[in-house]
Amino acid sequence: MMKNKFNLFFVLIILLVPLVSADAGPHPSATLEFIVTYNNQSISNDSVASLIVSCPTAIEECEGKVDTTGPCEDGICSFYYYRIERIPSNFRVEVYIPSVDKSFMSDAITFSYLEDSPLYYKIAFTDDDVTNHPVGPVTPITPLGDNSANQASYLLWSFLIALTLTILIELCTTLLLFKRWKIKKGKWKTPLLTIFCINLLSVPLVWVIFSTVYSLPYAQTYPLSGLLLALVISETFAFVLEAFVIYFFNKKLFSLQKSFWLSGMINLMSFILGGIILTVLVALFYAYFAMYFT
């Protein structure tokens, strides 16, 4: 009975691993900006813009498909996306102008960050017509502005935070498991060193694999499915790699099955604790860089 329960728990751990880990790939943010005019005049600051997703030709069918709303200030309406790949591939912009108590809809706009689509547009509304076209730079706006050195610093700090958290959480989880399994302290050194070293390899590989998979055309066409696919591939890779490396260097201490169990547990705790902590710390660093380097 105990063996069956162990095997069931082992299977559940395997199924959970693709969803767990403090590891995460880099995702640049972006801001869509629209210079909006009405009858050749800048719109008022109390105007409100909405980004409408995947609008067909018939504007009436766009109702109820608002992706996000953004403020309009000094004639510019903006939409901020924490991850540039979240920007819809097809959209229109609807602007409500209180001074005339009317809403206006732009023409359809196609976006693909893989093809360096513009992030800046000019939309000119009149009572009878609308025109919109890209203007200005096509480089994505990141929290670091256009300074490549600042961008490198931001990505480096994000990576170091993820790496440090992953190592600390996995080592602490391993120690707790060793105590529960009543493994003598004299046998702790090799497995702990193994977990420390393998994370130096697995964490950057997870970043690369996740980013590569999530940049595929399929992932951009189906963002949610693409995200799940990237998670499954990158995290399963890390989970299996860590399990085999733990087993290879600690055969006298762990069976292959127990090595997989240990790898699943430490990655699970990395997700539960690291996911929360990493989100907070990266947000703080993001705010810091956005304040001082933009």
Secondary structure, DSSP 8 states (H G I E B T S, - for coil): -HHHHHHHHHHHHHHHGGG--S-------EEEEEEEEETTEE--TT-EEEEEES--S-GGGGTT-EEEEEEEETTEEEEEESSGGGS-SEEEEEEEETTTTEEEE---EE--GGGT--SEEEEEE-SS-EEEEE-S--S--BTTBT-HHHHHHHHHHHHHHHHHHHHHHHHHHHHHHHHHTT--GGGSHHHHHHHHHHHHHHHHHHHHHHHHHHTSHHHHHSHHHHHHHHHHHHHHHHHHHHHHHHHHH-TTT--HHHHHHHHHHHHHHIIIIIHHHHHHHHHHHHHHHHHH--
